[in-house]
């Protein structure tokens, strides 16, 4: 009996990590698509008629604000519906379908509409996706599960810009051509999600109203964490301006995606080690180390 239980537990663990890898490859393909676009988007936007760095900042600020707001709403609704996958699919679907249409943008208002739609898609998918990741493994394996997912995510974020730079140098593709090409990995992400990601066991009854759900979710420890994250976010900067500065410094626009790939490489190198470390010494300690490094920088 004990041997049977052990074998069943092992099979369950393998099945759970299949879900982690499936979600990881969804993020991988999405990030290949996204970073092909984002690594060139700042240069593209500031060169639109009546645009500039201020317009880029406004677009990014509005888009990111709406993205973070949608995370709260989508997380609550995924709990209420007791279904994660359908909301995750909606979020990834919006983002991966709208991004290639930057190729037909001719003014900042069109650029803002697509960028906002893309970030709303990200906001819709993030909370239920992270919840599904958590539900797919035992609590003592969540650190490495998120580390694996983050590594696949960031690997896509490295390959996307490198692919964009390579294709522009070798084939002569324009920025708009790269935007159109981003549709291919985006579709690969949606197919992976549709056919390989599994919904986990149904959650308990969740018949709460939205405000009640927010009150239930915002426990004291989480409020403290959100406050800390909010304070540190005030000091954070958008990488779009790093790429824009590289362009203004005289670098060939085709080489700029390589800078973005190097930024994302640093995230990839640390993802799995930090996940494993959080399982061993606790998530709070790793968070302190991460924010300490942020302050030191």
PyMOL commands that set and color helices and strands:
alter all, ss='L'
color gray80, all
select helices_A, chain A and resi 2-46+53-81+85-104+108-135+139-171+175-196+210-217+220-234+239-248+253-281+283-296
alter helices_A, ss='H'
color red, helices_A
deselect
rebuild
show_as cartoon
